[in-house]
């Protein structure tokens, strides 16, 4: 662990108790997947902060006010939505069942299948297991490794890091602000 709990909590504007509980778990997972270095820690800490709405705890994706959970996730992730195919969702049930969860909000049947297999947890039957901090940390570290985040972070391609995890630039400004602070600690 290169970045301290205090550095991460301060930069991420997150509850120090949540960071003290979860940052070591995330760093241990980075070590297990052999992607532990300063820039990757910066990328992961900033990603977790933005993806968890600064709670620094695994969480479930929220739905829009004024819509039910079923309507929101069906509209967003079920066929004929453009992303349904990429996510491996076959129907509305998949869209709701495999909504975003965890430190990095894995989403879709395909990701739950892939990362469940990679970390050795049956996420298809029990997708809620992605909310367990240890399972979620392993998913995050494996996802970071699979999506070349260490190379992107080492090159300083922070928009590329955000896109590798989020698929776009959602939350990029907040992410970049956290990155800028954390980089001063390396």
N, C-alpha and C positions, 0 to 999 in steps of 0.2 A: 504494500500500500504506500504509494508515493504521496498522494494528497491526504491531508489529515481530515478527520471528522470536522474539526472547527473550520478549516478552509472550505470544505464542501458545503457545510451548513450555511456559512456566511455568503458565499457566492450564489448559492441556490435559493437563498431566502427561505430555507426549510427548517422545520422544527429540529433542533439539535438532537433531541432524543430519538427521533425517527432516523436521522442520519447516523447516529451512533449505533443504532440497531442494524441498519441495512447496508451502510457503506462497506463495512468489513465483509459482509456476506457477498456483496457484489464483487469486491476485489478478490476474494477467494475464488469466485467463479471465473474471473478473468485469468487467474493463475492456472486453474484447471484446464482452460482452453488455450493456454500459452499465448495470451494476448495482453500481457501486463506490461505496460509502459506508460510514461507520463501523458503523452498526447491521447492515448486510448482512454486513460482514466478521465481526462478532461472531457472527452467526447461522451463517455458513458454517464458521468455525473450530470452534465448539462442536459443530455437526453432524458435521463430519469426525472430530473426536475421538471422539464417541460411536459413530458408524457404523463406524469402523475399530478399535474397541476400543483406542483411544489410541495406535495405532501411527503414525497420520498418514501412512499409505501406502494406496494402493488395495488392496483385498483382496477375497477371495471369501467369500460367506456360508458359515458353518460349519453342520454338521448336528449333531444331538443325539447324545450318547454313547449307545451301545447300539443305534443304528440305522445302517443303511448309508446312503450318500448318496442312492441311488435311492429307497429307502423313505421317507426323511425328506422330500425335496423333492416326491415324488409325493403323499404324504399332505398336505403343506402347500399346494401350489400347483397340483395337477392337478384336473380335474373328478373328483368332484363338489364339491371344496372350494369354499367360498363365494367366495373371492378369485380363483379360476381365471378366471372370466368377466371380472372387472375387469382382470386382468393380461393377458388375451388368450391365455392358455394353452389349447391344444386337447387336450392329452394329457399323459401322464407324461413323454414325451420333452421336451416344451416345459418342463415344470416343472423338470427337471434341467438342461437346456441353458441356460435363461434364469434361473437362480438369481441372487441378489443379487451384484453385483460393483461395484467402484469405490470412490471416495471417499464416495459417498452410497448405494451398494448399489441401483442400479436393478435391478428385478426384473420378469420377465415378458416374453413375446413382444411385447406392445404397447409397452412402454417401450423395449425394444431396437430395435424398428422406428422409433418416433417419434424417439428421441434419436440413433440412428444416422443417420437422414436429416438431422436438424437440424445435427449436427456433421460430416456428410460422411464417415462411416465405416460400412462394411458390418458391422454388429454381428449381423445374423442368421446370416451364414455363419461369422463369427469373433467370437463373443461375448466371448472372452478379451481382445479389444482394449479392452474397458472397463476393463481393469486397467492399461493404459498411462497413466502419470501425466498426460500432456498430453491424451489423449482423455478420461480420467476427469474432469479439471479442466473441460474444455469441457462435458461432460455435466452436471456439478454446477452450473456457472454458468448454463447454459441452463435446467436444471430449476428453479433458484432464481428465475430471471426468470419462467418460465412459471407458477409456483405462487405468485406474488405475495409471496414472502418479503421483498423490500425494504420493501413497505408494512406487512407484519405486524411486521417488526423495528422500523421507524420508529415504529410505534404502541406498541411495548413489549409486543406480544402474543406472548410467548415460547412459551407452550403452543401457540398457533396456528402458530408457525414449526415447532415439532417435529411437529405433526400434518400440516402441509403437506408435509413431507419423508417422515415415517415412517408417516403414515396413522393415527396414534394417539398415545398418550403413552408408548410404550416408550422407556425411557432418559431420561424427562423430568427426573427429579431430578438426574442427573449433568449433563445438558445445562444445566439452569438454574444449577447451581453454577458451571459454566465461564462462562456468560453473565455472571453476577454479577461475576466477577473481571474479565473482559474489558471490561465497561462502565466500570470504573474507569479504564481507559486511554484513553477517548475524551475 
